[in-house]
Amino acid sequence: MQGGGRGVGNAGRPGRSTQRLTSCCAQPTGGNKQFYTLRDSYRGEPLDTSGSALFSPARSAVCQRAVLLSAPSQAAGRLGCRLAGPPRDLLRGPPPPPRPGPAPVTSLRSPLVQAFDSFAFADWLAQVFNSKTAELLSHHQVEIKQEFPREGWVEQDPKEILHSVYECIEKTCEKLGQLNIDISNIKAIGVSNQRETTVVWDKITGEPLYNAVAAPVSPGPSVPVAVVPSGSSVPAAGTSSVWLDLRTQSTVESLSKRIPGNNNFVKSKTGLPLSTYFSAVKLRWLLDNVRKVQKAVEEKRALFGTIDSWLIWSLTGGVNGGVHCTDVTNASRTMLFNIHSLEWDKQLCEFFGIPMEILPNVRSSSEIYGLMKAGALEGVPISGCLGDQSAALVGQMCFQIGQAKNTYGTGCFLLCNTGHKCVFSDHGLLTTVAYKLGRDKPVYYALEGSVAIAGAVIRWLRDNLGIIKTSEEIEKLAKEVGTSYGCYFVPAFSGLYAPYWEPSARGIICGLTQFTNKCHIAFAALEAVCFQTREILDAMNRDCGIPLSHLQVDGGMTSNKILMQLQADILYIPVVKPSMPETTALGAAMAAGAAEGVGVWSLEPEDLSAVTMERFEPQINAEESEIRYSTWKKAVMKSMGWVTTQSPESGDPSIFCSLPLGFFIVSSMVMLIGARYISGIP
C-alpha cells in the first residue's frame, strides 16, 4: 500500500509511515463504520497504535511488516499520517500464516543519510535518517570542551572537534548494528555547523595553527555586535556579552573608521554589519597576533575555513588530497563573500587584508564534495553542507518565498525566505544566503533576526529568583493562572536590541499589584518571548513586505504548549510545529541525500507536502491581541534610560574612586588616633 504523504516516524518524528508499513491484513471494527485496526501480517496480532510505541526502535521489526488499514480520519490522526483511501485490495483474503520469531530489521531497504550538527556549540551530534520516511534511526552526541584563555575569549580545539565527529560516526554505526541495520545503507553524509567559528591550519602537516576562535555559546548564532548611528558599539539582537568572543573589538573599531559614511560597501556586498562576530575580523586578529599563522601565510602553507571547511578537508583525506571547500551559506557569514556574485570579493579581502589564496572554494549546499577516507563510513560521499540556521530552514521545508521559521533556544533565531531577491533591512536585520541546493540550482536568500533572551529568561527565573526548580516547571505555573494579570516582563538584561537599539535599557517587571504572584511572573516571562518575536516579525514585514500566513517553529522551548499558544495569540497567525524536533540535522541530511550523484532524497514539492505538524491557532480576537502588544510596547518604553554614562554600573565601585574623599577619610582617621594617644584615652 502506498500512502499519500508523510506521517509520524520513530518516537513521533515525521516519516512517510504508509510507505514504511507494508503488507497487512485488516479487520473492521465498530460495526458498519469504516474503522480498522493495525495487525502484524506475520503473527496476526493487533498492534499498539498509541503513537510512539508503534514507531519506537524496539518495534522497528514490526514496523517493517505492517500497514495502516484505517478509517479516513481517526486512525490516520492517531498515527499522524494521511491515507490515500480505504485499503480495499487488502481486504480480499485471509492473512498470511504466522511466522516464528520477529523479522530482522535488515529487511530495511531504504537508503540512509547521516548528518553532523554542532549542537549548542559545546556538543557535536550525529544522526542517521531514513531518506524515504525522514525518521531518525540512530544518533550519538559528544560534548566538546570550551576554553576561556582570557575574559571575553572563547576557543575550542579543532582536533577535538574532528575526533568527536569520528566518535559520533562509530557510535551511530554501532547503534545501527544493534538494530540489525546494515551501515552499507548509508549513502551520503551532511554537515551542519555554527557559521562563524574560525580555524586556520597547516596544509602540509594538517595541524591547526591556533584554536578555533568561537562563535556564540548558544543554541544557534546570534546577530552580531553592530555599530549604531550614535557610533557606540552595542550587541545586536540575539547577543549577550557572554556569547561573544570579544577579542576583535579594537580591530572592528579601527576598520570602521575606514568605511565612508555614505558608502558602506561592506554591508552592501555582504548583507552584514562590521562586527566582532563574523569570521573576517577573527582571521584578521589571527594574522596580527599569532606568529605561527603569520609564518604559515608567508610560506603559503595556511588554509582558512569555518568548521565545515576544516571537517570536510580532514574527512576527505587531509594532507593526502583533502578537499578545501565551503558552501554558500557559511561563506556568506565571513564578511569576505559577495552575496550577489556568490564569489570571494577582492575589494573586501583587500579591506580586511586577507590573502585570497587561503580561502576555501565555494560550492553549493548540495553536491558531492569528496569521499570519506577513513572510519566506518569510508567511501561514503560528503554531499551536504549548510550553516545551522539555513539547515533548520531547509529542515522546516521553508522553500517558498515568505515562509519563515523561528528556532527557540537560549535566544530565538528567525529566518524568512525572500526568494532570489536580496532584501536589505532598515530595522536591524541581516541579509544572508538561505541555501543553494545544487550546483546548477538557483540561490535563495533570507532575512535573519534574533531575540536576545528567550530560554535565558527561564533560566534566570530558576537560577536567580529561584521561583522554579526546573525549566519545565514554568509551564505548570503559567497554566495555573492562564494570564499575567496585567504584569509585563521586559528582559532587557543588557539593553534593548532590534528594532530599538537602546543600550541604556535594563530589564523591568511592571504592572505589579498586591495580587501578583510567581505564577503571573512566569506567565509574563513566556509572553515576553512571544512579544519580542512579534517585534522581529513586524520588522521583517516592513523590510520585505511579505506578510506571514503562519510561523514554523522548532527548538527546545517548543515543547511548552502554553508558549506556543501564546505565540499564536500574540502574532495572530497560526504557529506550526513539526513532529521532527531535529530540524537542523534533518536539513543537512536532506541536502546530502538530494545531491546530484546521490539522489536518494526527493525535494520535489509533492514529496514534501504532507509533513506531520502540530498547529496552534489564535484563540483570542485581533483587538485583544493588539491591546496586549501595545501595552508591552509601553512597558518597553519604561525600560529605557536606566543606565547613563554617570551610572555606578560603569564606575569604580571602590570608596576611594574619589581621591579627595580618600585623603579626607584617611587623614581624619590618623588625627583621631593621634588625639586619643596624646590625651591618654585607652
Summary of the structure (lengths in Angstrom):
residues: 682
radius of gyration: 28.2
end to end distance: 102.7
largest distance: 118.2
contacts: 2470
relative contact order: 0.10
helix: 35%
strand: 20%
